[in-house]
Amino acid sequence: MTTKTWLGLPASIAAWLLFAAVAFAPLPLGSNEPAAVAFWCIVLGACLVLAPVRSLGPGELALGGLAVLVVAAYAFVLHEQLADHPWLAAPHPLWHEAETALGVPLAPSVSIARHQPWFELGRPLVCVLAMACGFLVGADRGRAGALLKVIAWSGAAYAIYGILAHLLDPGHILWRDKDAYGGSVTGTFINRNTAGAYFGSCAVVWSLLLWQAVRHQAPRGPLSWRKLFARLFENTPMTVVLDFAMLFVCLAAMFLTVSRGAVLLSLLALIVAFNAYFRRDLPGRAGLLTALAASAAGAIILLQFMGAGINARFDFQGASDEGRLETYRATLRMIADHPWFGTGQGTFAYAFPAYRSSHVSMWGVWDIAHNTLLEIAADMGVPIAALVVAAWVVIFAVLVHGARVRRHDRIFPIAGLAVGILAVLHSLIDFSLQIPGYAIVVLSLIGAGLSQSFATSKSNKFGRLSGGIARQSREEIGEAMIGAAAMDAAHTKDGVLTVGAGSDHPLP
């Protein structure tokens, strides 16, 4: 019987809402427009309301408490930036300077642009909703596996579209003219760096599905790589062939984005995923070191054979560009001037020109810091940025724990760990997690990985047992009660009921 939510609706509705968000969020140009962000907030909000809530253990409650703390601190800073009379923060001095220059009274604000923090609320909100929905929906093993498949297949579909569009119509992204990155595959994203991180994340998921299919071909016990490869080459299952083909498609699209950071970090995530999945099949530390060396060599071979554009960019531009480094220095000066409450959420584009270095070319507009952590510190203050760092440390610790202790279905915490490493490290050199079309996919996967990192508690088992009893029909319960009464009467002696004389059949 279908599980019901507190509204009496099937719990599967929440899963389908999450699957739709994960599959279609990258489609409308990365869902970067305000209307798209608002739409996905509504969809994920409905998913959160309809998602089933199971009994939580101490670890899950602690994780929820940390989430509540981060959200509460974020809400407090937003209040300070939006309120006419903030409790602690002082108004931005620019308002006084403008009042003096104009000669008219102006109502001051902590934010450099009044009400901009409210208009920008959708992006962090969609991130929180995506992780929460992934956590609740991913608590069910079957739905967590379906989420993994949705991410993999939608990523392969976008990769195929990106490659074909690049070959047939390189001047357009869907219905819009492609103003930049004409020589790169961007899929349905505007920026090639975000596209590279997205295709790399999907490649990580496909690689884990491939390793799982390969491992299922080997007998239980210690893994013999020579026998396994001989068996695969002799009779290759179609599942392995399909997984390998889709992995190759995502890797090809990733390399064709020509994004240096996304490609290198994706290769790192692939190495992490491979070694984490086969860790128990490796003979001690020597085997682990050998596997690390072999997977690193494989990544270098891939880079040499498929990454001609990446190597050319390294030869021409080096590992980084001077403009980005100067932007980081300017952002640090912004943080030093407003360390506690920042300049206002979403106000980087308004505050940065006053700090822009003269060493940076005047061409172009720097409306994003290209480092999400630094931008959070500049917009919201250092305390919020520190809380975000602490939250990510806890998330990675839980995922590592899940990857180590789970004996079955460890693919879920490993997927969350590897893709999380890719996304977070890439957000330190770019802005991929600030694009909802990518953030929804990644954070939903991480949420499911967190949920699957916790062992099922006894209370949860009891809850499932009670649910099984409650799902019996009234006739079955009546028959069970009559049978129990008859059996008790048969084992009553001298008016004393004998305990333990029940049926041998287990409870349903």
C-alpha positions in Angstrom: 0.0 0.0 0.0 1.3 3.5 -0.9 2.8 5.5 2.0 0.7 8.6 2.9 1.9 12.0 4.1 0.3 14.0 6.8 -1.9 15.6 4.1 -3.2 12.2 3.1 -1.5 12.3 -0.3 0.9 9.6 -1.6 4.5 10.2 -0.6 5.6 9.3 -4.1 4.3 12.8 -5.2 7.2 14.4 -3.3 9.7 12.1 -5.1 8.3 12.9 -8.5 8.5 16.6 -7.7 12.2 16.3 -6.7 12.9 14.1 -9.8 11.3 16.8 -12.0 13.4 19.5 -10.4 16.7 17.6 -10.8 15.9 16.6 -14.4 14.6 20.0 -15.7 16.4 22.6 -13.6 19.4 22.7 -16.0 17.1 23.1 -19.0 16.0 26.8 -19.0 19.6 28.2 -19.3 20.6 26.9 -15.9 17.4 28.3 -14.3 19.4 31.5 -13.5 16.6 33.9 -14.2 14.4 35.2 -11.2 11.2 33.6 -12.6 12.9 30.2 -12.9 14.4 30.5 -9.4 10.9 31.3 -8.0 9.3 28.4 -9.8 11.8 25.8 -8.5 11.4 27.3 -5.0 7.6 26.6 -5.3 8.2 23.0 -6.6 10.8 22.1 -4.0 8.7 23.7 -1.3 5.8 21.5 -2.2 8.2 18.5 -2.3 9.3 19.4 1.3 5.7 19.7 2.5 4.7 16.3 1.0 7.9 14.4 1.8 7.5 11.6 4.4 9.3 12.2 7.7 10.7 9.1 9.4 11.9 8.7 12.9 15.3 10.4 13.3 18.3 9.1 15.2 20.7 11.2 17.3 23.1 11.8 14.3 20.3 13.0 12.0 18.8 15.2 14.7 22.2 16.8 15.3 22.5 17.4 11.5 19.1 19.0 11.5 20.0 21.1 14.5 23.1 22.4 12.6 20.9 23.2 9.6 18.4 25.1 11.8 21.3 27.1 13.4 22.7 28.1 10.0 19.2 29.1 8.7 18.5 31.1 11.9 21.8 33.0 11.7 21.2 33.7 8.0 17.7 35.0 8.9 19.1 37.3 11.6 21.6 38.8 9.2 18.9 39.3 6.6 16.8 41.1 9.2 19.7 43.5 9.9 20.2 44.2 6.2 16.5 44.8 5.5 15.1 46.4 8.7 14.6 50.1 8.9 15.9 49.9 12.5 18.4 47.0 12.8 19.1 45.7 16.2 22.9 45.6 16.0 24.3 46.6 12.6 25.2 50.1 11.6 24.0 51.5 8.3 26.3 51.5 5.3 28.3 54.8 5.3 27.5 55.2 1.6 24.0 56.3 2.5 25.3 59.2 4.6 27.7 60.3 1.8 24.8 60.2 -0.7 22.6 62.2 1.6 25.3 64.9 2.0 26.0 65.0 -1.8 22.3 65.2 -2.8 21.2 67.5 0.1 18.1 65.5 0.7 17.3 63.1 3.6 17.7 59.4 2.9 16.7 56.5 5.0 19.9 54.6 5.7 20.2 50.8 5.3 22.8 48.2 6.2 22.6 47.0 2.6 24.3 49.1 0.0 21.3 48.5 -2.3 17.9 48.7 -0.4 15.8 45.6 -0.6 18.3 43.7 -2.8 18.8 41.0 -0.1 15.0 40.3 -0.4 15.2 40.0 -4.2 18.2 37.7 -3.9 16.6 35.4 -1.3 15.6 32.8 -3.9 19.1 31.4 -4.6 20.0 30.4 -1.1 16.4 29.3 -0.5 16.5 26.9 -3.4 19.8 25.4 -2.2 18.4 24.7 1.3 15.2 23.2 -0.1 17.1 21.0 -2.6 19.3 19.5 0.2 16.3 19.1 2.6 14.2 17.4 -0.1 17.1 15.1 -1.1 17.5 14.1 2.5 13.9 13.3 3.1 13.1 11.6 -0.2 16.5 9.9 -0.2 15.8 8.2 3.1 14.0 5.5 1.1 16.6 3.3 -0.6 14.5 2.8 -3.8 13.9 6.5 -4.2 17.5 7.3 -3.6 18.4 4.9 -6.4 15.8 6.5 -8.7 17.3 9.9 -7.9 20.7 8.7 -8.9 19.3 7.3 -12.2 17.5 10.5 -12.9 20.6 12.6 -12.5 22.6 10.2 -14.6 20.2 9.9 -17.5 19.3 13.6 -17.6 23.0 14.5 -17.6 23.6 12.1 -20.5 20.7 13.7 -22.4 22.0 17.2 -21.9 25.5 16.1 -22.8 24.2 14.6 -26.1 22.3 17.8 -26.8 25.4 20.0 -26.0 27.6 18.1 -28.3 25.1 18.0 -31.2 24.3 21.7 -30.7 28.0 22.6 -30.7 28.4 20.7 -34.0 25.2 21.8 -35.8 24.4 25.2 -34.4 27.3 26.6 -32.3 25.9 30.1 -32.3 22.8 29.4 -30.2 22.0 28.0 -26.7 18.4 26.7 -27.1 16.5 29.8 -28.3 19.1 32.4 -27.3 22.1 33.6 -29.2 25.4 32.4 -27.8 27.3 35.6 -27.1 30.4 34.0 -25.6 32.2 30.6 -25.4 31.6 29.9 -29.1 34.4 27.3 -29.2 33.1 25.4 -26.1 30.2 23.1 -25.3 28.0 24.7 -22.8 24.9 22.5 -23.0 21.9 24.4 -21.7 24.1 26.6 -19.4 25.4 30.1 -20.3 28.8 29.6 -18.8 31.2 26.8 -19.8 32.6 26.5 -16.3 29.2 25.6 -14.8 28.6 23.2 -17.7 31.9 21.5 -17.2 31.1 21.0 -13.5 27.7 19.7 -14.3 28.9 17.2 -16.9 31.7 16.2 -14.6 29.2 15.5 -11.8 27.1 13.4 -14.1 30.2 11.5 -15.2 31.0 10.7 -11.5 27.5 9.3 -11.1 27.8 7.2 -14.3 31.2 5.9 -13.1 29.7 4.7 -9.9 26.9 3.0 -11.7 29.5 1.3 -13.9 31.6 0.2 -10.9 28.6 -1.2 -9.3 27.6 -3.2 -12.4 31.2 -4.4 -12.8 31.4 -5.5 -9.1 28.2 -7.4 -9.4 29.8 -9.6 -12.1 32.4 -10.8 -9.6 31.7 -13.5 -6.9 31.6 -12.5 -3.3 34.8 -12.5 -1.4 38.2 -11.1 -2.3 38.2 -9.5 -5.7 40.5 -10.9 -8.4 41.0 -8.1 -11.0 42.5 -10.5 -13.6 39.6 -12.9 -13.4 37.1 -10.1 -13.3 38.4 -8.5 -16.5 38.7 -11.8 -18.2 35.1 -12.5 -17.4 34.0 -9.1 -18.6 35.8 -9.3 -21.9 34.5 -12.8 -22.5 30.9 -12.0 -21.9 30.2 -8.3 -21.4 26.8 -7.6 -19.9 24.7 -4.9 -21.7 24.4 -3.0 -18.4 28.2 -2.5 -18.3 28.3 -1.5 -22.0 25.5 1.0 -21.5 27.0 2.5 -18.4 30.4 2.8 -20.1 28.9 4.5 -23.1 27.0 7.1 -21.1 30.1 7.7 -19.0 32.0 8.4 -22.2 29.4 10.8 -23.5 29.5 12.8 -20.3 33.3 12.8 -20.3 33.3 14.0 -23.9 31.0 16.9 -23.1 33.0 17.8 -20.0 36.3 18.0 -22.0 34.6 19.9 -24.8 33.6 22.7 -22.3 37.4 23.5 -22.2 37.0 24.5 -18.5 40.3 24.0 -16.8 39.0 24.0 -13.2 35.9 21.9 -13.9 37.8 19.2 -15.8 40.7 18.9 -13.3 38.3 18.7 -10.3 36.0 16.3 -12.1 39.0 14.0 -12.7 39.8 14.3 -9.0 36.2 13.4 -8.1 36.4 10.3 -10.4 39.5 9.2 -8.6 37.8 9.7 -5.2 34.7 7.8 -6.4 36.7 4.8 -7.8 39.0 4.4 -4.7 36.1 4.9 -2.2 34.0 2.3 -4.0 36.7 -0.4 -4.2 38.4 0.4 -0.9 37.3 -2.9 0.7 38.5 -4.9 -2.3 42.0 -3.5 -2.0 44.6 -5.5 -0.1 45.8 -3.1 2.6 47.5 0.2 2.3 49.8 -1.1 -0.5 46.7 -2.0 -2.6 45.1 1.4 -1.9 48.3 3.3 -2.9 48.5 1.2 -6.1 44.8 1.9 -6.9 45.4 5.6 -6.3 48.4 5.6 -8.6 46.6 3.6 -11.3 43.5 5.9 -11.2 45.6 9.0 -11.3 47.5 7.6 -14.3 44.1 6.9 -15.9 43.1 10.5 -15.3 46.3 11.8 -16.9 45.8 9.6 -19.9 42.2 10.9 -20.3 43.5 14.4 -20.1 46.1 13.8 -22.7 43.9 12.0 -25.2 40.6 13.9 -24.7 41.7 17.3 -23.3 43.5 18.9 -26.2 41.6 22.2 -25.6 42.4 22.1 -21.9 46.1 21.6 -22.5 46.1 24.5 -25.0 44.5 26.8 -22.5 47.1 25.8 -19.9 49.8 26.6 -22.3 48.3 29.9 -23.3 46.9 31.2 -20.0 48.5 29.1 -17.3 46.7 27.8 -14.3 44.9 31.1 -13.6 44.3 34.6 -14.9 45.5 37.8 -13.2 42.1 39.4 -13.2 40.6 36.7 -11.0 43.5 36.9 -8.4 43.1 40.7 -8.3 39.3 40.2 -7.8 40.0 38.0 -4.8 42.3 40.6 -3.3 39.6 43.3 -3.8 36.9 41.1 -2.3 39.1 40.6 0.8 39.3 44.4 1.2 35.5 44.5 1.0 35.3 41.9 3.7 37.8 43.8 5.9 35.6 47.0 5.7 32.4 45.2 6.5 33.2 42.0 8.4 30.1 41.4 10.5 27.1 42.0 8.3 28.5 42.5 4.9 27.3 44.9 2.2 23.9 43.1 1.6 23.0 39.8 0.1 23.3 40.0 -3.7 25.0 43.4 -3.7 28.5 42.3 -4.9 28.0 43.9 -8.3 27.1 47.3 -6.6 29.9 47.3 -4.0 32.8 45.9 -6.0 33.5 48.8 -8.4 34.8 50.9 -5.5 37.4 48.2 -4.8 38.2 47.1 -8.3 42.0 47.0 -8.9 43.6 49.2 -11.6 45.6 46.2 -12.6 42.5 44.5 -14.0 41.5 45.3 -17.6 38.5 47.7 -17.9 36.9 45.3 -20.3 34.0 43.3 -18.8 31.8 43.5 -15.7 32.7 41.7 -12.5 29.3 41.0 -11.0 30.4 37.8 -9.3 33.4 37.2 -7.1 34.2 33.8 -8.8 34.6 32.5 -5.3 31.4 31.7 -3.6 32.8 31.6 0.0 34.4 35.0 -0.4 31.2 36.4 -1.9 29.2 35.1 1.0 31.6 36.8 3.4 31.4 40.0 1.5 27.6 40.0 1.2 26.6 38.4 4.5 29.6 38.8 6.8 32.4 36.6 8.1 30.3 34.8 10.8 27.8 33.5 8.2 30.7 32.4 6.0 32.3 30.6 9.0 29.0 28.8 9.7 28.8 27.7 6.1 32.3 26.3 6.2 31.5 24.5 9.5 28.3 23.0 7.9 30.2 21.7 4.9 32.9 20.2 7.2 30.1 18.3 9.1 28.5 17.2 5.8 31.7 15.8 4.4 32.4 14.1 7.8 29.0 12.4 7.7 29.5 11.3 4.0 32.9 9.9 4.7 31.5 8.0 7.7 28.7 6.6 5.5 31.1 5.6 2.8 33.2 3.7 5.4 30.6 1.9 7.5 27.9 1.1 4.9 28.2 -2.4 3.7 25.3 -2.2 1.2 24.3 0.8 -0.9 27.5 2.7 -0.2 27.2 4.1 -3.7 24.9 6.8 -2.2 27.3 8.4 0.3 30.2 7.9 -2.1 28.3 9.7 -4.9 27.4 12.6 -2.5 31.0 12.7 -1.3 32.7 12.8 -4.7 30.2 15.2 -6.3 30.3 17.4 -3.2 34.1 17.6 -3.4 33.9 18.6 -7.0 31.1 21.2 -6.4 32.6 22.8 -3.3 36.1 23.0 -4.6 34.9 24.4 -7.9 32.8 27.0 -6.1 36.1 28.3 -4.6 37.4 29.3 -8.0 34.1 30.0 -9.8 30.4 30.3 -9.1 28.8 27.0 -10.1 26.9 26.5 -6.9 25.3 29.9 -7.4 23.6 28.6 -10.5 20.3 26.9 -9.5 20.3 24.6 -12.4 23.5 23.0 -11.1 23.0 23.5 -7.4 19.6 21.7 -7.3 21.2 18.6 -8.9 24.2 18.5 -6.6 22.6 19.4 -3.3 19.7 16.9 -3.8 22.3 14.2 -4.4 24.3 15.3 -1.3 21.1 15.3 0.7 20.3 11.7 -0.3 23.9 10.7 0.4 23.6 12.1 3.9 20.3 10.3 4.6 21.8 7.0 3.4 24.9 7.5 5.5 23.0 6.7 8.7 22.2 3.2 9.8 18.6 2.3 10.3 17.8 2.6 14.0 15.7 0.2 16.1 13.0 2.8 16.4 12.8 2.9 12.6 12.5 -0.8 12.4 9.8 -0.8 14.9 8.1 2.0 13.0 8.1 -0.2 9.8 6.9 -3.2 11.8 4.0 -1.1 13.3 3.2 0.2 9.8 3.1 -3.3 8.5 0.6 -4.3 11.2 -1.5 -1.2 10.6 -1.7 -2.0 6.9 -3.5 -5.3 7.6 -7.2 -5.4 6.8 -9.7 -5.4 9.6 -10.6 -9.0 8.7 -7.0 -10.2 9.2 -6.7 -8.4 12.5 -10.0 -9.8 13.7 -8.9 -13.3 12.7 -5.6 -12.9 14.5 -7.4 -11.7 17.7 -9.8 -14.7 17.6 -7.0 -17.1 17.0 -4.9 -15.6 19.8 -7.9 -15.8 22.2 -8.6 -19.4 21.4 -5.0 -20.3 21.8 -4.8 -18.6 25.2 -7.9 -20.4 26.3 -6.4 -23.7 25.3 -3.3 -23.1 27.3 -5.1 -21.9 30.5 -4.6 -24.3 33.4 -6.3 -24.0 36.8 -7.4 -20.4 35.9 -3.8 -19.3 35.3 -2.8 -18.1 31.8 0.4 -19.8 30.5 2.8 -17.2 29.0 4.6 -18.0 25.8 2.2 -20.5 24.3 1.5 -18.4 21.2 1.8 -19.2 17.5 5.1 -20.0 15.8 4.4 -17.6 13.0 6.2 -14.2 13.1 4.4 -10.9 13.2 3.6 -9.5 9.8 
